[in-house]
Amino acid sequence: MSQLEQIETAILSLPSHDFEKLRQWFLNLDYELWDEQIERDIADGKLEALAAEALAKFTESINEFER
């Protein structure tokens, strides 16, 4: 049995309150890692093109609305 399979089996055998604590811990970890990745992407300028495109579309929609 692989280590992952052992972890899966252990998780499935947890009492519901421990499973809920693990689930919440894992969600928080996932959010933290996602936030760190976004911060790195912003610092590296990887979102500049996306932000420019969003602002251009927003400006275009405002201009169309004002006509």
Protein Blocks (a to p, Z undefined) as FASTA:
>chain_A
ZZklmmmmmmmmpcfklmmmmmmmmmmmmmmmmmmmmmmmmmnopmmmmmmmmmmmmmmm
mmmmmZZ
